[in-house]
Amino acid sequence: MHASIVPTGFTPSDLHEGFLDHVGPLFMKASSDTSQFVLAFRAEIRHANRYGVLHGGMLATLADVAIGANLARTGEGVETTLTLNLKLDYIAAGRVGDWIEAHVELTKERGRVRFGECVIRSGDQVLVRASAVFYVPLSA
């Protein structure tokens, strides 16, 4: 598959902030089995470490953003989620050219402290399992 091809159903992400603009472009689509969305990107050389595999920091960023953004879109009008804790288990290596997807499951989506989990995949290969705790600050 050519590195610039985006799979059917994915559209450019509406998540824009300083740091994400440096690591993107990110793409999103509605998950087929939940009300969540899948966040994804095509791995480029700039996402790799010196060993030629995807940098753990890029995968951590994807997990953090995917879980946090899904939590922020639970329908309560929440715009801000702040990461309190992010735990990752790196399972396999991703490669330049791979299409990388973050699939999220929210485990507590109400209240000031919220929880979510994420599995990052390249095709059928699981690369990362992640869990996170987020804080939702009071509205100003």
N, C-alpha and C positions, 0 to 999 in steps of 0.2 A: 504494500500500500504506500502510495506517495505521501511524504511527510506533511504536505499541506492539506490533505483531504480530511474533512471533518465529517464524522458519521451522521447519517440521516437522523433528524430530530433534534440535533444540538444547534443552538443559536448562541451568538456572542453573549457573554455574561453581562448583566447590568451592575455587577459589583465593580466599582471603581474607587480606588483610593491610591495614594502615592505608591505604596509598596507593591500592591497588586498590579499596577500599571507597568512595573519593572519586570515582573515574572510572567505576565500573561503573554498572549491573550488566553483567557479562560472562557469556557463554553458551558452551557447548562441546558438541561432538559428535564421535564417532569419525569419522576420515577414511575415505572409501570405498575408498581404494587403498593405505593403509599402516596400520601399527599406531599411528600418531600421532593426535592429536585436533586439531580446528579450533577456534580461539578466536575469538569474535565479539562484536559489540555493535551496538546501534542508535544511530546518531549523533544526538546532541541538540545544542541550541544551546550548551550548556556545553562541548561538545567542539570548538567552532569558534573560529577566530581573528577578529580585527576585520574581516577581509575576507569573512567568511561561509563560509569553507571549513574543513574539519577541520584542527585545529592539528597541526603536525608533531610536537609533543611527545606528543600522544595516540597518534599512529600509531607513534612510536618506543616508547612504553610497551607498546603491543599487541605489537609485534614482539619486544621484549625478554622479555616475560612468556610469550608463546607458545613461543618457542624454548627458553627456560630451563625452563619447566614440562614441555615434552615431553622434554627431556634428563633431567630429574629422574625421569621415569617410565619409564625404560628397563628396569626390572626388577631393578636392582641394589640396591634399598633406599636409593637416594640421596634425601635430602630437601632438600638445600641445593645450589643452584648460584649462583655469584657471577659477575656479568658482568665480563669482562676487556676486551672490545672489542665495540662495536656499530657497524656501518656500514650506512647507509641511502641508497638512491637514491629520491628522490621523483619519481614519474613523472606522476601525474595528481592532481587535486583530488577529495576526497570532499566530500559535501554533507550538511547536516542532513537527517535522515530516511532516509539510506542505511543499508542493512544491510552492515556491514563484517566481512570474514572474513580471518583469518590462517591460511594453509596452510603447514605446516612440513615441511621435509625435514632429517633429521639426517645430517650428513656424517661425524661421528666421535662415537660415543655411548658409548665406553668409555674408562677411564683418568681421570686427574686433570684433564686439559685436554680439553674437548669442543667440537665445532663444529656449527653448524646454520645453516640458511638458511630464509627465510620470504618468501612473497609475500602481500601484503595486497591484497584485491580488494573491489570493490563491484560485484556482478554479474559481468559478463565483463571489466570495466575493471580493469586492474592500477594500483594507486595507489602501491605501494611495493615495492621489492625490498630485502631486508635480509640481512645475514650477521652472525653473532656468535660469539664465543669465550667459553666459560665455564670456570670453575675449580670443581672439586668438592673441598671441604676434607675432611681426615681426620675420621672420626667421633670424637666425644668419648668 
